[in-house]
Amino acid sequence: MSPISLDEMSAVKLMNRVDAKYVADDLTVTKLFSLIKNDYFVQEIDGKRIAAYDSIYYDTVDNHMYIIHQDKKLKRDKLRVRNYVDTGNFFCEVKHKNNHGRTKKKRIEVGENVFSDLKSDPATREFVEKQLPDYDFDGFQKKLSTTFDRITVVNKGKTERITVDFNVRFHNFENGNECGIAPLVIMELKRDGQCESVFQKTLFELRVKPLSISKYCIGRAMTDKNLKQNRFKKKIIKLQKLKKLREYAVTSENAEL
């Protein structure tokens, strides 16, 4: 794909944004991008097209943020500190989802110390308390870390942006359990209203359907069987099925060879 710079990417303003997530195995994603490569740019920073991310998610003692998502509440929040590994930047980020399904993200840049200890910086406390006034800041606890690599592409009409996350792994701070979903890939399509999408059309042709998925919630559910997780069981089974289908495809191909 032809490259697009970070500055050019920042000009892609999706004011009436519609989001959709998809999960597919790495072989399907490789095929997808071979089909759409002439219609999209790929973000490139200092010659790199793959960026590493490391995030720590916080929640209350009783896992309130996780539970309201599990209970299908439309209005919900997420709190994390994210390390943009390649640039060395750290941000404290709060995501709000309203009753209409719209997501807004607020963030401030923080120091590396906040990544290991959310409560080490007064400015971070002020920010979180302003964004999440219904929560007790001192009650937040580390719950889950996620690590993954990301590729970002934008269509040449600059009406949509797609993030492609792979090598996704989870670490549960409460019990020490770890797991990952490789070789599966999580893709998120952000587009301007109902503009036509080559990406979405090609996924349909490849029989890849949308799958609403939260890394935080899936990671918590997969690493802690004691958590209430009725809503996420079908999604976890779906991920396991996709993994098995991928293994079968590789086994069959090797047998033919």
SVG drawing of the C-alpha trace seen along z (x, -y; Angstrom):
<svg xmlns="http://www.w3.org/2000/svg" viewBox="-30 -19 42 54">
<polyline fill="none" stroke="black" stroke-width="0.4" points="0.0,0.0 1.0,-3.6 2.0,-5.3 0.2,-8.2 1.9,-10.2 0.6,-10.8 -0.1,-14.5 -2.1,-13.5 -4.0,-10.9 -4.9,-13.6 -6.7,-15.5 -9.2,-12.6 -12.0,-14.0 -14.9,-11.6 -17.5,-13.9 -20.6,-11.6 -18.7,-8.5 -20.1,-5.0 -18.0,-2.1 -18.0,1.6 -15.7,4.4 -14.7,7.6 -12.6,10.6 -10.9,12.9 -7.9,15.1 -4.6,13.9 -4.9,15.8 -8.3,14.2 -6.9,10.8 -3.9,11.3 -6.3,12.1 -8.5,9.1 -5.6,6.7 -4.4,8.2 -7.9,7.4 -8.2,3.8 -4.6,2.6 -5.1,0.2 -8.0,-1.5 -6.2,-2.4 -3.2,-4.1 -1.3,-2.7 -0.1,-4.9 3.7,-5.1 5.7,-6.7 9.5,-7.0 9.4,-4.2 7.3,-1.9 3.9,-0.6 3.3,1.5 2.9,-0.1 3.1,1.6 0.6,0.8 0.5,1.7 -2.5,0.8 -3.5,1.1 -7.3,1.1 -8.7,0.0 -12.0,0.8 -13.6,0.6 -13.2,3.2 -16.5,4.8 -15.8,4.5 -18.5,2.0 -17.3,1.0 -17.1,4.7 -20.5,5.6 -22.5,2.9 -21.1,3.9 -21.9,7.6 -25.4,6.5 -25.9,4.8 -26.2,1.3 -25.9,-1.2 -24.2,-4.0 -20.8,-2.8 -17.2,-3.9 -13.7,-2.6 -10.5,-3.8 -7.0,-2.9 -3.5,-4.2 -1.9,-3.4 1.8,-3.2 2.4,-4.0 5.5,-1.9 7.2,-3.1 6.8,-6.8 7.4,-6.5 4.2,-8.4 1.8,-7.6 -1.8,-8.7 -4.5,-8.4 -7.7,-7.7 -11.4,-7.7 -14.0,-6.3 -17.6,-7.2 -20.4,-5.4 -23.8,-7.0 -27.4,-5.7 -27.2,-6.1 -24.2,-3.9 -21.8,-6.8 -18.3,-6.6 -16.3,-9.7 -12.7,-9.4 -11.0,-12.0 -7.3,-11.8 -4.3,-13.6 -0.6,-12.9 1.0,-11.6 4.4,-10.4 5.7,-6.9 5.2,-6.8 1.4,-6.9 1.6,-3.8 2.8,-1.8 0.8,-3.8 -2.4,-5.7 -2.5,-7.6 1.0,-9.0 0.1,-12.2 -2.2,-15.0 -3.0,-16.1 -4.1,-12.6 -6.4,-12.5 -8.0,-15.8 -8.6,-14.6 -10.1,-11.3 -12.3,-12.8 -13.6,-15.4 -14.3,-12.7 -15.7,-10.1 -17.4,-12.1 -19.6,-9.2 -16.6,-7.1 -14.2,-7.1 -10.7,-7.7 -9.0,-6.1 -11.1,-3.0 -9.7,-2.2 -7.6,0.9 -5.5,2.4 -7.5,5.2 -6.1,6.1 -3.2,5.4 -3.5,5.8 -0.6,5.8 -1.0,5.9 0.5,4.7 -1.5,2.4 -1.7,1.4 -3.8,-1.6 -5.2,-2.3 -7.4,-5.0 -9.3,-4.9 -8.2,-7.2 -11.4,-9.1 -10.5,-9.7 -14.0,-8.9 -13.0,-5.9 -10.2,-4.7 -9.5,-1.1 -7.3,0.3 -6.0,3.8 -4.9,5.3 -2.9,8.6 -0.8,10.5 -3.4,9.6 -2.5,10.8 -4.1,10.4 -2.7,10.4 -5.1,10.5 -3.6,8.5 -5.9,10.2 -5.0,13.8 -2.0,13.7 -3.7,15.6 -2.6,14.9 -3.9,15.8 -4.0,14.5 -6.2,14.8 -3.6,15.1 -3.8,15.9 -7.0,14.0 -7.1,10.3 -9.5,7.6 -10.4,4.9 -12.3,1.8 -13.9,-0.3 -14.6,-3.9 -16.4,-5.7 -18.2,-8.9 -21.9,-8.2 -23.1,-5.7 -20.4,-6.2 -19.7,-3.2 -16.8,-1.1 -14.7,1.2 -13.3,2.7 -16.8,3.6 -17.9,4.9 -14.8,7.1 -15.3,8.5 -18.9,9.4 -17.6,11.2 -15.1,13.1 -18.1,14.0 -16.7,12.1 -19.6,10.6 -19.4,7.8 -18.6,8.9 -19.0,6.4 -16.0,7.1 -14.3,5.2 -10.7,6.2 -11.1,5.3 -14.3,7.4 -13.2,10.4 -9.8,10.3 -11.3,10.3 -13.8,13.0 -11.1,15.3 -8.7,14.9 -11.2,15.2 -13.9,17.9 -15.3,16.6 -16.6,13.4 -20.2,13.1 -19.8,13.6 -23.1,14.8 -23.0,12.1 -19.4,13.0 -19.6,16.8 -21.0,16.8 -18.2,14.5 -15.5,16.6 -16.9,19.7 -16.9,17.8 -13.2,16.9 -12.4,20.6 -14.3,21.7 -12.5,19.3 -9.1,20.6 -10.1,24.2 -11.2,23.3 -7.9,21.7 -6.0,24.7 -8.1,27.0 -7.4,24.8 -3.7,24.9 -3.7,28.7 -5.7,29.3 -3.4,27.2 -0.3,29.0 -2.0,32.3 -2.6,31.3 1.0,30.3"/>
</svg>
